[in-house]
Amino acid sequence: MDGRKRADLRPGLRVRVVQKQDQLSGKLTEGIVLKILTNSSTHPHGIKVMLGDGTVGRVKEIVDK
């Protein structure tokens, strides 16, 4: 499942995000959602979240539901 719908995400989910500096390489960072930062219900590049360690990125994959 991808991370383009805000309704699919909630704090506590394990996800993989792409950080701004990794967009060209496509490197993904895995972590637990702390906060959802995007206010709109959908976003074509993924919903922006903050992970538990403070990393901010757009969700590319939801690891577990």
KALINUR-V57382 format. One record per run of one state. SS is the DSSP state (a for helix, b for strand, c for the rest). FROM is the first residue (numbers start at 1). LEN is the number of residues. If there is no record, write none. Layout:
ss=SS from=FROM len=LEN
ss=SS from=FROM len=LEN
This chain:
ss=c from=1 len=4
ss=b from=5 len=1
ss=a from=6 len=3
ss=c from=9 len=5
ss=b from=14 len=5
ss=c from=19 len=1
ss=a from=20 len=3
ss=c from=23 len=5
ss=b from=28 len=9
ss=c from=37 len=5
ss=b from=42 len=1
ss=c from=43 len=5
ss=b from=48 len=4
ss=c from=52 len=4
ss=b from=56 len=7
ss=c from=63 len=3
